């Protein structure tokens, strides 16, 4: 039998660079294709949803049409679901989604705070999040209240334009630190504020 000879293929620098940039180009092409298809399908879903939503002119029902117009779930609505495939199943509409915008003081009444009084400023607070959308803040407060936390939304200064989801006030820093530890155990990343 004849001996088989191994052949060695040697590629120069130019050929290696050509192969490398060729692979980068192919990857970029597939990324751009996937991105454009994803953007088109997202816009198609939004257009279908907006076409099926009736126009509402009153300010009390503005929250209802805004919630129905956005089919995508926000982070906090996704967190409050217990299902492993929460991103596949949109959250069922709750009373908070259909309540008029004046229902915010009513939520503070549920936590034991008198709606006629302002949010207390003395003491220690445990802040869970500071979000830019009232809808996200309300969803997070609802999720915390389901876990029996005394949560509320504090929109402090107009300068930061954020809705602060907080628990408290606590007169002792040890009480606030204990609540912060409990929240960390539940998967939140809270901070203490004075």
C-alpha positions in Angstrom: 0.0 0.0 0.0 1.1 3.5 -0.7 2.0 5.9 2.0 -0.4 8.8 2.3 1.1 12.2 2.5 -0.4 14.9 4.6 -0.7 18.2 3.0 -0.5 21.4 4.9 -2.5 24.4 3.9 -0.8 27.7 4.6 -2.8 30.9 4.6 -1.1 34.2 4.3 -2.0 37.3 6.3 -4.1 38.7 3.4 -6.2 35.5 3.1 -6.7 35.3 6.9 -7.9 39.0 7.0 -10.2 38.3 4.0 -11.7 35.3 5.8 -12.1 37.2 9.1 -13.8 40.3 7.5 -15.9 38.0 5.3 -17.3 36.3 8.4 -17.8 39.7 10.1 -19.7 40.8 7.1 -21.9 37.7 7.0 -22.7 38.1 10.7 -23.5 41.8 10.3 -25.8 40.9 7.4 -27.8 38.4 9.5 -27.9 40.8 12.4 -29.3 43.6 10.3 -31.9 41.2 8.7 -33.0 40.0 12.1 -33.2 43.5 13.5 -35.2 44.9 10.6 -37.6 42.0 10.7 -38.0 42.4 14.5 -38.7 46.1 14.1 -41.3 45.5 11.4 -43.1 42.9 13.4 -43.2 45.1 16.5 -44.6 48.0 14.5 -47.2 45.7 13.0 -48.4 44.5 16.4 -48.6 48.1 17.6 -50.5 49.2 14.5 -53.1 46.4 14.9 -53.6 47.2 18.5 -54.0 50.9 17.9 -56.4 50.3 15.1 -58.6 48.2 17.4 -58.6 50.7 20.3 -61.4 53.2 20.4 -60.4 56.9 20.8 -61.3 58.3 24.2 -61.4 62.0 24.7 -61.9 62.4 28.5 -58.9 62.7 30.7 -60.3 60.1 33.2 -60.3 57.4 30.6 -56.9 58.4 29.2 -55.1 55.9 31.4 -57.4 53.1 30.0 -56.7 53.9 26.4 -53.0 54.3 27.1 -52.9 50.9 28.8 -54.8 49.2 26.0 -52.6 50.8 23.3 -49.4 49.4 24.6 -49.4 45.6 24.3 -45.9 45.2 25.6 -45.5 44.4 29.3 -43.3 46.7 31.4 -40.7 45.3 33.7 -42.7 45.7 36.8 -45.8 44.0 35.3 -43.6 41.1 34.3 -42.1 40.9 37.8 -45.4 40.6 39.5 -46.4 37.5 37.5 -45.5 34.1 39.0 -45.5 32.2 35.7 -42.2 31.0 34.4 -43.1 32.1 30.8 -44.4 35.5 31.9 -43.0 37.2 28.8 -45.2 35.1 26.6 -48.5 35.8 28.4 -49.6 39.4 28.9 -50.8 40.2 32.4 -54.6 40.2 32.8 -56.1 43.6 33.2 -56.6 44.6 36.8 -58.6 47.3 38.5 -55.5 49.4 38.7 -55.3 49.6 34.9 -58.9 50.7 34.5 -59.0 53.0 37.5 -59.2 56.8 36.8 -56.1 58.9 37.5 -57.6 60.2 40.7 -57.3 56.7 42.4 -53.7 57.4 43.6 -54.8 58.8 47.0 -57.1 55.8 47.4 -54.1 53.5 47.2 -52.4 55.3 50.0 -55.5 54.8 52.1 -55.1 51.0 51.6 -51.7 51.2 53.2 -53.0 52.9 56.3 -52.0 56.4 55.4 -54.7 59.1 55.5 -55.2 60.4 52.0 -55.9 63.9 53.3 -52.3 64.1 54.7 -49.2 64.5 52.7 -46.5 61.9 52.5 -44.4 62.1 55.7 -41.0 63.6 55.3 -39.5 62.7 58.7 -37.8 59.4 59.5 -36.2 56.7 57.4 -37.6 55.3 54.2 -36.7 52.2 52.2 -36.8 53.0 48.5 -37.3 50.1 46.2 -37.2 52.0 42.9 -37.4 55.4 41.2 -39.2 55.1 37.8 -40.2 57.6 35.2 -43.7 56.2 34.5 -46.6 56.4 36.9 -47.9 53.1 35.5 -44.6 51.3 36.5 -44.7 52.8 39.9 -48.3 51.7 40.5 -47.6 48.2 39.3 -44.6 47.9 41.6 -46.6 49.2 44.5 -49.4 46.7 43.7 -46.8 43.8 43.6 -45.3 44.9 46.9 -48.8 45.2 48.5 -49.6 41.6 47.4 -46.5 40.6 49.4 -47.9 42.6 52.3 -45.4 45.5 52.2 -46.6 49.0 53.2 -45.6 50.5 49.9 -46.5 53.9 48.4 -45.5 56.2 45.6 -43.8 59.4 46.5 -43.3 61.9 43.6 -41.0 64.3 45.4 -39.4 67.3 43.7 -40.4 68.3 40.2 -36.7 68.5 39.4 -36.1 64.8 39.0 -39.5 63.9 37.5 -39.4 60.4 39.0 -41.9 58.4 40.9 -40.2 56.9 44.0 -41.6 53.6 45.3 -40.9 53.7 49.0 -41.8 52.0 52.3 -41.9 53.8 55.6 -41.4 56.0 57.4 -39.5 54.3 60.1 -38.4 56.2 63.2 -35.5 53.9 63.9 -32.8 53.1 61.4 -32.7 49.5 62.7 -36.4 49.0 61.6 -35.7 50.4 58.2 -32.6 48.2 57.8 -34.6 45.2 58.8 -37.2 46.0 56.1 -34.4 46.5 53.6 -32.9 43.1 54.5 -36.4 41.5 54.0 -36.7 43.1 50.6 -33.3 41.9 49.6 -34.4 38.4 50.5 -37.4 38.8 48.2 -35.1 39.8 45.2 -35.3 43.6 45.3 -32.4 46.0 45.5 -33.6 48.7 48.0 -31.8 51.6 49.5 -32.3 53.6 52.7 -33.2 57.3 52.5 -33.6 59.8 55.3 
